[in-house]
């Protein structure tokens, strides 16, 4: 028998009997764990141990009976804006489900940092910026899963989709469109698209823009502030969402129920 303290992020709370709850939470040290929270509706602790609250959790583990119960939880962060935004709630649900289904993608410490950062940022953003934040989270999580594209030039001709004008300190984007090919796990410029793919094959590609590819590149290799400052049109956001939703669904390998139920909201 022993008492343990951990920095934890609450993921889900499910009823266990009439008054108790089964709590799933995430820590850097142990990844995803479960523990019982005892107490009825009037329990103060029950109100603190809520999805997406983070702080220091106190556990009492009985190693003989193989049971664990939560004895205290000191909340350090909660996300009040989620209660007022269906979009934020759905996005947080999807992120949580992905982490649980993939068991932190095998890296509990990186997952803990990534998920906490996403939830904290989502709490501060409006819905439009929240969509960009969701795209960034999902694309970075693809990196944890080991299936993120590794090259952001055209996989056929190797030409970049953008360059920097040093004299004006501005970004110059390649003319034409950009497309993502799942078979290549990479991006293709519109020039190569015309010569290498027939009309049926083109329908299986994900349409993007050179600026959208640059955004994913910045999300992957730059400090978070770089991609946050980049401007995208509503259409580019929708195209990127369609891509990352498809990639993460394939990467997880099973249905993401919250993503399906969020159709029309996310």
C-alpha positions as CSV (number, residue, x, y, z in Angstrom):
1,X,0.0,0.0,0.0
2,X,1.3,3.4,-0.8
3,X,0.3,7.0,-1.4
4,X,1.4,8.7,-4.7
5,X,1.3,12.3,-5.9
6,X,1.4,13.1,-9.6
7,X,0.8,16.0,-11.9
8,X,-2.3,14.8,-13.8
9,X,-4.8,15.8,-16.5
10,X,-8.3,14.3,-16.1
11,X,-9.5,12.7,-19.3
12,X,-12.8,11.0,-18.6
13,X,-15.2,10.4,-15.7
14,X,-17.6,7.5,-15.8
15,X,-20.2,6.3,-13.3
16,X,-19.1,3.3,-11.2
17,X,-22.1,2.1,-9.2
18,X,-24.5,4.6,-7.7
19,X,-22.2,7.2,-6.2
20,X,-18.7,6.4,-7.4
21,X,-16.8,7.3,-10.6
22,X,-14.1,5.6,-12.6
23,X,-11.6,8.3,-13.5
24,X,-9.2,8.1,-16.4
25,X,-6.3,10.5,-16.3
26,X,-2.9,11.2,-17.9
27,X,0.5,11.7,-16.2
28,X,4.0,12.1,-17.6
29,X,5.3,9.2,-15.6
30,X,2.6,6.5,-16.0
31,X,0.7,7.6,-19.1
32,X,-3.0,6.7,-19.0
33,X,-4.2,5.4,-15.7
34,X,-7.6,4.8,-14.0
35,X,-8.6,5.2,-10.4
36,X,-11.9,5.2,-8.4
37,X,-13.3,8.4,-7.0
38,X,-15.6,7.7,-4.1
39,X,-18.4,10.1,-3.0
40,X,-21.9,11.2,-4.0
41,X,-23.1,14.2,-5.9
42,X,-22.5,16.5,-3.0
43,X,-18.8,15.6,-2.7
44,X,-16.5,18.6,-3.2
45,X,-13.8,16.4,-4.6
46,X,-16.2,15.1,-7.3
47,X,-16.7,18.6,-8.6
48,X,-13.0,19.1,-8.8
49,X,-12.2,15.9,-10.6
50,X,-13.7,16.9,-14.0
51,X,-12.6,16.3,-17.6
52,X,-9.8,18.5,-18.7
53,X,-9.0,19.9,-15.2
54,X,-5.3,19.5,-14.4
55,X,-3.3,19.7,-11.2
56,X,-1.8,17.5,-8.5
57,X,-3.6,14.2,-7.9
58,X,-3.2,12.2,-4.7
59,X,-3.7,8.4,-5.0
60,X,-3.9,5.6,-2.6
61,X,-2.9,2.4,-4.3
62,X,-3.4,-1.0,-2.7
63,X,-0.9,-3.3,-4.4
64,X,-2.4,-6.4,-2.8
65,X,-5.9,-5.8,-4.0
66,X,-4.8,-4.1,-7.1
67,X,-7.1,-1.1,-6.5
68,X,-6.5,2.6,-6.7
69,X,-8.5,5.5,-5.3
70,X,-8.3,9.3,-5.5
71,X,-7.9,10.9,-2.1
72,X,-7.4,14.5,-3.2
73,X,-7.0,16.7,-6.3
74,X,-5.5,20.2,-6.2
75,X,-6.8,21.9,-9.4
76,X,-4.3,24.2,-11.1
77,X,-6.0,24.7,-14.4
78,X,-9.6,24.4,-15.6
79,X,-11.0,25.5,-18.9
80,X,-14.2,27.5,-18.2
81,X,-14.8,28.5,-21.8
82,X,-15.4,24.9,-22.8
83,X,-18.8,25.1,-21.0
84,X,-19.9,27.9,-23.4
85,X,-18.6,26.5,-26.7
86,X,-19.9,23.3,-28.2
87,X,-17.0,23.5,-30.7
88,X,-14.3,23.6,-28.0
89,X,-16.0,20.7,-26.1
90,X,-16.1,18.6,-29.2
91,X,-12.5,19.3,-30.1
92,X,-11.4,18.5,-26.6
93,X,-13.4,15.2,-26.7
94,X,-11.8,14.2,-30.0
95,X,-8.3,14.9,-28.7
96,X,-8.9,13.0,-25.5
97,X,-10.4,10.0,-27.4
98,X,-7.4,9.9,-29.7
99,X,-4.9,9.9,-26.8
100,X,-6.8,7.1,-25.1
101,X,-7.2,5.0,-28.2
102,X,-3.5,5.3,-29.1
103,X,-2.2,5.0,-25.5
104,X,-0.3,8.3,-25.8
105,X,1.3,7.1,-29.1
106,X,3.9,5.4,-26.9
107,X,5.3,8.6,-25.5
108,X,3.4,9.7,-22.3
109,X,5.7,12.7,-21.5
110,X,5.4,14.2,-25.0
111,X,1.7,13.4,-25.1
112,X,1.1,15.0,-21.7
113,X,2.8,18.2,-22.8
114,X,1.1,18.3,-26.2
115,X,-2.4,17.7,-25.0
116,X,-2.1,20.1,-22.1
117,X,-0.8,22.8,-24.4
118,X,-3.6,22.2,-26.8
119,X,-6.3,22.5,-24.2
120,X,-4.8,25.5,-22.6
121,X,-4.6,27.3,-26.0
122,X,-8.1,26.2,-27.0
123,X,-9.4,27.8,-23.8
124,X,-8.0,31.2,-24.8
125,X,-8.9,31.2,-28.5
126,X,-12.0,32.1,-30.4
127,X,-13.6,29.5,-32.6
128,X,-11.7,30.4,-35.8
129,X,-8.3,30.4,-34.1
130,X,-9.4,27.3,-32.2
131,X,-9.8,25.4,-35.5
132,X,-6.2,26.3,-36.4
133,X,-5.1,25.1,-33.0
134,X,-6.9,21.8,-33.5
135,X,-5.2,21.3,-36.9
136,X,-1.9,22.0,-35.2
137,X,-2.6,19.5,-32.4
138,X,-3.7,16.7,-34.8
139,X,-0.8,17.3,-37.2
140,X,1.8,17.2,-34.3
141,X,0.1,14.1,-32.9
142,X,0.7,12.4,-36.3
143,X,4.3,13.1,-35.6
144,X,4.1,11.2,-32.3
145,X,2.4,8.3,-34.2
146,X,5.3,8.3,-36.7
147,X,3.1,8.9,-39.7
148,X,3.5,12.7,-40.3
149,X,4.8,13.6,-43.8
150,X,8.6,14.1,-43.6
151,X,9.1,16.3,-46.7
152,X,7.2,19.5,-47.5
153,X,8.5,19.9,-51.1
154,X,6.8,18.3,-54.1
155,X,7.5,14.5,-53.9
156,X,7.8,14.3,-57.7
157,X,9.9,17.3,-58.7
158,X,11.3,18.3,-55.3
159,X,10.4,21.9,-55.9
160,X,9.5,23.9,-52.7
161,X,6.0,25.3,-52.3
162,X,7.3,28.6,-50.9
163,X,10.5,30.6,-50.6
164,X,11.5,33.7,-48.6
165,X,12.2,37.0,-50.3
166,X,15.1,38.2,-48.3
167,X,15.0,41.8,-49.5
168,X,11.4,42.3,-48.4
169,X,11.4,39.7,-45.7
170,X,8.3,38.2,-47.2
171,X,7.2,34.7,-48.2
172,X,6.7,33.9,-51.9
173,X,4.4,31.0,-52.6
174,X,4.6,28.7,-55.7
175,X,1.9,29.5,-58.3
176,X,-0.8,26.9,-58.7
177,X,-2.2,24.4,-56.3
178,X,-0.9,21.8,-53.9
179,X,-2.2,18.3,-53.2
180,X,-1.6,15.6,-50.7
181,X,-1.3,12.0,-51.8
182,X,-1.8,9.2,-49.2
183,X,0.0,6.7,-51.4
184,X,3.1,8.9,-51.4
185,X,2.5,10.3,-47.9
186,X,3.6,13.6,-49.4
187,X,2.6,16.7,-51.3
188,X,2.5,17.3,-55.1
189,X,2.5,20.5,-57.0
190,X,-0.1,21.3,-59.6
191,X,2.5,21.1,-62.4
192,X,3.3,17.5,-61.6
193,X,-0.3,16.7,-61.0
194,X,-1.2,17.5,-64.6
195,X,1.5,15.2,-66.0
196,X,1.4,12.2,-63.6
197,X,-2.2,11.7,-62.6
198,X,-5.4,11.0,-64.6
199,X,-8.8,12.5,-63.6
200,X,-9.8,9.4,-61.5
201,X,-6.6,9.5,-59.5
202,X,-6.9,13.2,-58.9
203,X,-10.2,12.6,-57.1
204,X,-8.3,10.6,-54.5
205,X,-5.9,13.4,-53.6
206,X,-6.5,16.1,-51.0
207,X,-6.5,19.5,-52.4
208,X,-4.6,22.2,-50.5
209,X,-2.8,25.4,-51.3
210,X,1.0,26.2,-51.2
211,X,0.3,28.3,-48.1
212,X,-1.5,25.5,-46.4
213,X,1.6,23.2,-47.0
214,X,3.8,26.0,-45.6
215,X,1.5,26.1,-42.5
216,X,1.9,22.4,-41.9
217,X,5.6,22.7,-42.4
218,X,5.8,25.5,-39.8
219,X,3.6,23.4,-37.4
220,X,6.0,20.5,-37.7
221,X,9.5,22.2,-37.5
222,X,9.1,25.7,-36.1
223,X,8.4,27.1,-32.7
224,X,4.6,27.2,-32.0
225,X,4.5,31.0,-32.3
226,X,5.5,30.8,-36.0
227,X,2.4,28.8,-37.1
228,X,0.1,30.7,-34.8
229,X,1.0,34.0,-36.6
230,X,0.4,32.6,-40.0
231,X,-2.9,33.7,-41.6
232,X,-5.2,31.2,-43.4
233,X,-8.4,31.7,-45.3
234,X,-11.6,29.9,-44.2
235,X,-11.3,27.7,-47.2
236,X,-7.7,26.7,-46.4
237,X,-8.7,25.9,-42.8
238,X,-11.5,23.7,-44.2
239,X,-9.1,21.9,-46.6
240,X,-6.6,21.3,-43.8
241,X,-9.2,20.0,-41.4
242,X,-10.4,17.5,-44.1
243,X,-6.8,16.3,-44.5
244,X,-5.8,16.0,-40.8
245,X,-9.2,14.3,-39.9
246,X,-8.5,11.7,-42.6
247,X,-4.9,11.1,-41.6
248,X,-5.6,10.8,-37.9
249,X,-8.5,8.5,-38.5
250,X,-6.2,6.2,-40.6
251,X,-3.5,6.5,-38.0
252,X,-5.7,5.5,-35.1
253,X,-6.9,2.5,-37.0
254,X,-10.4,2.4,-35.5
255,X,-13.4,4.7,-35.5
256,X,-13.1,7.9,-33.5
257,X,-16.6,8.1,-32.2
258,X,-16.4,11.8,-31.1
259,X,-15.1,12.8,-34.5
260,X,-18.0,11.2,-36.2
261,X,-20.5,12.7,-33.8
262,X,-18.9,16.1,-34.2
263,X,-19.7,16.2,-38.0
264,X,-21.1,19.6,-38.8
265,X,-19.6,21.2,-35.6
266,X,-15.9,20.6,-36.0
